[in-house]
Amino acid sequence: MGRMQVVGSAVGSVVSFGAFLGTATAADYVIDPGAANLLGLFVGAAMNMGMQRRVFLPRATLCRAMVVRYCSAECLILGLQQYLFVQLLPFRDTVSSMMELGGRLPKRHEDDGILLGTLRSGSQAVVFAAVSFPLRRYWVFK
């Protein structure tokens, strides 16, 4: 069951990540990257609860205690994801050179979108492996 939970949780996270990334990328055109990231995180989190509940407790009814645990965990998870992303923003030049974008901030918005998407993906992956999955499995949906 543990392996299937990892796979199911990852699939739910990927779908929610798509909603997050799409929202944040679209918002990049009208607001700064930090605010766009936060907006995307909220959209992804809204989708993620039902998906994760289906993985960990598919037959359980939603109870108040579970909602409180989920919201508490999600605050921590979203806070860590936002913090990590914002902390990575000053290193955009370094990441750009690693991505062979010429070691500079891209001039074209499309390239900047790729760069910001890479930073968002990296921060999400780190937090998922280190915090999100263990917290949901062992505390939220216990």
Disulfide bonds with the S-S distance in Angstrom:
none
